[in-house]
Amino acid sequence: MTTGEPSIAVDAGLTADNYGSSADSAYDSEVASYTTSLASGVTDYRFEHGRRYHAYKEGSYIYPNDEKESDRLDIAHKMMEVSMSGKLYLAPLKGDPSRVLDIGTGTGIWAMEMGDMHPKSDILGNDLSPIQPRWVPPNVRFEVDDVEADWTYSEKFDFIHCRTMGNAIQNWPRLVKQCYEFAKPGGWVEFVDIDLTWVSPDNTMGAESHCFRMNAEFIKATRDAGMEPCPGPLLEGLMKDAGFANIHHQRNPLPVGTWPADKHLKEVGAWNYLQCTEGLEAFCYAIFTRTLGYSKEEVEVFCANARKELKDSKQHALFYLHICYGQKKP
């Protein structure tokens, strides 16, 4: 469906003849040409539908925490890094910030790369799941924590980084205010998150498609469960309300697939295609069965039909990544 979105030129070389009838032949091959797969009570995990879920504060995060999901998170990290022109962050940091906090660190890949980039910085990553590697840069450490609980850090931070926490946070205004409170005067806080609403700039994928139906049902179900799946567009307002100064906000398109003609967007789309197709079941199993009443088999059929559409080069969809950073007043 079109909603006044800016147009993105489609690669004219992508035609039905390129893809044939095989669902995972040519399209996967083009994606592979741009990417290489990165797949290569706290631990009393819950197992459901063949996937593993976190134990600490059980049920507060709807995605799995198993190895397959860790691989997808690392792919998503690469997608966002490419979208941000190879940068780990956009905030105008000067030198090595003394103390850095990475909220919801996941596999820890951002924190570890940050530690390598800033060897004099003390990097702390927290998450509900202890899935981070044991061998990390000497200036990086991880802890199990719930960022929605009261923060108890004895020292404040020069830089706080929070990325893709949609569907994990019940109270966004409180989280942003805690970030402000625990930033040092003059320190920076950066949020990187999604507007998960899919759009089709050229109307080649419509509301009746499996992908758009899945997207709409997912967004409704997560909001009914008290979470916000699309925090990206809200970030600037939340930061203003919390008292931040020097706020900068930008929106980057995330095509799903290599259909754009623009080389940069084509690469972003390749990584996004991978993380979406790898993650469909992870996105849907918990929320669709627990909230919407789907059976495991119904979820799998829905995902198979959506995946088939994603492999069709004639159907074009995207959603948006929002980057918003601000400074605590000195």
C-alpha positions in Angstrom: 0.0 0.0 0.0 1.3 3.5 -0.7 1.2 6.2 2.0 3.0 9.1 0.4 6.4 7.4 0.9 9.4 8.6 -1.1 9.9 6.4 -4.2 12.9 4.1 -4.5 14.0 3.1 -8.0 13.7 -0.7 -8.6 16.6 -2.5 -10.2 15.4 -3.1 -13.8 17.5 -6.2 -14.1 15.4 -8.0 -11.5 12.7 -9.7 -13.6 10.6 -12.8 -13.2 12.9 -14.6 -15.6 15.8 -14.1 -13.3 14.1 -16.1 -10.6 12.3 -18.9 -12.3 10.0 -21.1 -10.3 12.5 -22.1 -7.6 11.7 -20.3 -4.4 15.2 -20.3 -3.1 17.5 -20.2 -6.1 18.4 -16.9 -7.8 17.0 -14.5 -5.1 19.0 -16.2 -2.4 22.0 -16.2 -4.7 21.9 -12.5 -5.2 21.5 -11.9 -1.5 24.6 -14.2 -0.9 26.6 -12.0 -3.3 26.2 -9.1 -0.9 26.5 -10.9 2.4 28.1 -13.8 4.2 26.1 -15.6 6.9 27.2 -14.8 10.4 25.8 -18.1 11.6 28.8 -20.0 12.5 16.8 -19.2 37.7 18.8 -17.1 34.7 19.6 -20.2 32.7 16.6 -22.3 33.5 15.3 -21.5 30.0 11.7 -22.1 28.8 11.4 -24.2 25.7 8.4 -23.7 23.5 7.6 -24.8 19.9 11.2 -26.1 19.5 12.7 -22.7 20.5 14.4 -21.5 23.7 13.3 -18.4 25.6 14.8 -16.4 28.4 14.2 -17.4 32.1 15.0 -14.1 34.0 11.7 -12.1 34.1 10.1 -14.8 32.0 7.7 -13.7 29.4 8.8 -10.0 29.3 10.6 -10.6 25.9 8.8 -12.4 23.1 11.7 -13.5 20.9 13.8 -16.6 21.5 17.3 -16.5 22.9 18.8 -19.6 21.2 21.7 -19.9 18.8 19.5 -19.5 15.7 18.1 -16.2 17.1 21.6 -15.1 18.1 22.7 -15.5 14.5 19.7 -13.5 13.3 20.6 -10.7 15.8 24.1 -10.5 14.4 22.7 -10.3 10.9 20.4 -7.5 12.0 23.5 -5.8 13.6 25.2 -5.9 10.2 22.1 -4.5 8.5 22.0 -1.5 10.8 25.7 -0.9 10.5 25.4 -0.8 6.7 22.4 1.4 6.9 24.4 3.8 9.1 27.2 3.9 6.5 29.5 1.6 8.6 29.1 3.5 11.8 28.3 2.0 15.2 26.7 5.3 16.4 25.9 8.8 15.1 26.2 10.8 18.3 29.2 13.3 18.1 31.4 11.6 20.8 34.8 13.1 21.4 37.7 10.7 22.0 37.1 7.6 24.1 34.0 8.1 26.4 35.0 6.9 29.9 31.8 4.9 30.6 29.5 3.4 28.1 26.2 1.5 28.7 24.6 -0.7 26.0 21.0 -1.4 26.9 19.6 -4.8 25.8 23.0 -5.8 24.4 21.7 -9.2 22.9 24.7 -11.1 21.6 27.0 -8.3 22.7 28.3 -7.7 19.2 27.8 -3.9 19.4 29.5 -3.6 22.8 32.4 -5.7 21.6 32.9 -3.7 18.5 32.6 -0.5 20.6 35.2 -1.9 22.9 37.7 -2.5 20.1 37.0 1.0 18.6 37.4 2.7 22.0 40.0 0.7 24.0 40.2 3.3 26.8 36.4 3.1 27.4 34.7 0.9 30.0 31.8 -0.8 28.2 28.9 -2.4 30.1 26.2 -4.4 28.3 23.1 -5.7 30.0 20.4 -8.1 28.9 17.8 -10.5 30.3 19.7 -13.4 28.8 23.4 -14.3 29.4 24.0 -15.3 25.8 27.1 -13.1 25.2 30.5 -14.8 24.6 33.0 -15.4 27.4 36.0 -14.1 25.5 35.6 -10.4 25.0 37.8 -7.3 24.8 39.3 -6.5 28.2 37.3 -3.3 28.5 33.9 -5.0 27.9 31.8 -6.7 30.4 28.2 -8.0 30.5 25.6 -8.4 33.2 22.0 -9.8 33.5 19.6 -7.0 34.3 16.1 -5.7 33.6 16.4 -2.2 32.3 12.7 -1.5 33.3 13.6 -2.0 36.9 15.0 0.9 39.0 18.6 1.6 37.9 21.2 1.4 40.7 24.5 2.3 39.0 26.8 4.1 41.4 28.4 6.0 38.5 26.9 7.7 35.5 27.7 7.2 31.9 29.3 9.4 29.1 27.3 7.5 26.5 24.2 5.3 26.7 23.2 3.2 23.6 19.8 1.6 23.2 19.0 -0.3 20.1 15.9 -2.3 18.8 14.1 -2.6 22.1 10.6 -2.5 20.5 8.5 -5.4 21.9 10.8 -5.4 25.0 9.7 -2.3 26.8 6.4 -1.6 28.6 7.1 1.9 29.7 9.2 3.9 27.1 8.9 7.4 28.9 10.3 5.9 32.1 13.2 4.2 30.2 14.1 7.4 28.4 14.0 9.4 31.7 16.2 6.8 33.4 18.7 7.2 30.5 18.7 11.0 31.1 19.1 10.6 34.8 22.1 8.2 34.5 23.9 10.2 31.8 26.6 12.5 32.9 26.1 16.2 32.3 27.2 16.8 28.7 26.9 13.0 28.0 25.0 11.6 25.0 22.2 9.0 24.7 21.4 7.4 21.4 18.3 5.3 20.5 18.2 3.2 17.4 14.8 1.6 16.7 12.3 0.5 14.1 9.0 1.6 12.8 7.8 -1.9 12.1 4.9 -0.8 9.8 5.7 -2.2 6.4 5.0 -0.1 3.3 5.2 -0.8 -0.4 6.4 2.4 -2.2 5.2 1.2 -5.6 2.1 -0.7 -4.3 3.5 -4.1 -5.5 2.7 -5.7 -2.1 -0.8 -4.9 -0.8 -2.7 -5.3 2.4 -4.1 -8.7 1.3 -0.5 -10.1 1.1 0.6 -12.6 3.7 3.5 -10.3 4.7 1.3 -7.3 5.3 -1.4 -9.4 7.1 1.3 -10.9 9.3 2.7 -7.4 10.0 -0.7 -6.0 10.9 -1.6 -8.9 13.2 1.8 -8.8 14.9 1.6 -5.1 15.6 -1.9 -5.3 17.0 -1.0 -8.4 19.2 2.1 -6.8 20.7 0.2 -3.6 21.5 -2.6 -5.6 23.0 0.1 -7.2 25.2 1.3 -3.8 26.4 4.3 -3.3 24.2 5.2 -0.9 21.4 6.4 -2.5 18.2 7.1 0.8 16.5 9.0 3.0 18.9 11.1 4.6 16.2 8.8 7.6 15.3 8.3 8.3 19.0 11.9 8.7 20.0 12.4 12.4 19.3 9.3 13.3 21.3 10.3 11.1 24.2 13.8 12.6 24.3 12.4 16.2 24.3 10.0 15.3 27.1 12.8 13.8 29.2 14.8 17.1 28.9 17.5 16.2 26.3 19.1 19.0 24.3 20.8 19.0 20.9 18.5 16.3 19.6 19.1 14.9 16.2 16.7 12.5 14.4 16.9 10.7 11.1 15.0 8.0 9.3 16.7 5.4 7.1 14.7 3.1 4.7 15.2 -0.7 5.2 14.2 -2.4 2.0 13.3 -6.1 2.3 15.4 -7.6 -0.5 17.7 -6.5 -3.3 15.1 -4.8 -5.4 16.3 -1.2 -5.1 18.5 0.1 -7.9 20.6 2.2 -5.4 23.7 0.1 -4.5 23.7 1.1 -0.9 20.0 0.3 -0.4 20.5 -2.9 -2.3 23.1 -4.0 0.3 20.9 -2.9 3.2 18.0 -4.8 1.6 20.1 -8.0 1.3 20.9 -8.0 5.0 17.3 -7.2 5.9 16.0 -10.0 3.6 18.3 -12.4 5.5 17.3 -11.3 9.0 13.6 -11.3 8.0 13.5 -14.7 6.3 15.7 -16.2 9.1 13.5 -14.7 11.8 9.8 -15.2 10.7 9.1 -18.0 13.1 11.1 -16.3 15.9 9.0 -13.2 15.5 5.7 -15.0 15.4 5.7 -18.2 17.5 5.3 -16.7 21.0 3.0 -13.7 20.3 0.8 -15.6 17.7 0.2 -18.7 19.9 0.1 -17.0 23.3 -2.0 -13.9 22.3 -3.8 -14.7 19.1 -4.6 -18.3 19.7 -2.7 -19.7 16.6 -1.4 -23.3 16.7 2.3 -23.9 16.0 1.3 -25.5 12.6 -0.8 -22.4 11.6 2.1 -20.1 12.4 4.4 -22.2 10.3 2.0 -22.1 7.3 1.6 -18.4 7.7 5.4 -18.0 7.8 5.9 -20.2 4.7 3.5 -18.2 2.7 5.1 -14.9 3.8 8.6 -16.2 3.0 7.4 -17.2 -0.5 6.3 -13.6 -1.1 9.6 -12.2 0.1 11.4 -14.4 -2.5 9.4 -12.8 -5.3 11.5 -10.0 -6.8 8.3 -8.3 -8.2 7.0 -7.5 -4.7 8.7 -4.6 -3.0 8.4 -3.7 0.7 10.3 -1.7 3.2 10.1 -0.3 6.8 12.2 2.3 8.5 15.1 2.5 11.0 15.1 5.6 13.2 18.2 7.0 14.9 17.7 9.6 17.5 20.4 11.0 19.8 20.5 13.8 22.3 22.7 15.4 25.0 22.1 15.8 28.7 22.4 19.5 29.5 25.9 20.3 30.9 
